[in-house]
Amino acid sequence: DETQFRALIAHGMQFPVLYEHDEPSLVDYAESAFQLGLTSYDYAYLDCARRRSLPLATLDRALVAAARSAGITVLT
């Protein structure tokens, strides 16, 4: 649930991880995935397709819906 998710994110923010200036952090990925109802790895696929302007091939309904709402072409 959201309470557990927020506790996990707060715990994860305690670890110093360096990212490139334009790269999302693991916390960013987790937040975005949670908001869209996706797993973090499905969100990573979505973000990769978005950043590279590539279509996304998937049969996962939640990922299809999220990709289409983000304007990403979906191959099913």
Summary of the structure (lengths in Angstrom):
residues: 76
radius of gyration: 13.5
end to end distance: 30.3
largest distance: 39.3
contacts: 176
relative contact order: 0.13
helix: 58%
strand: 5%
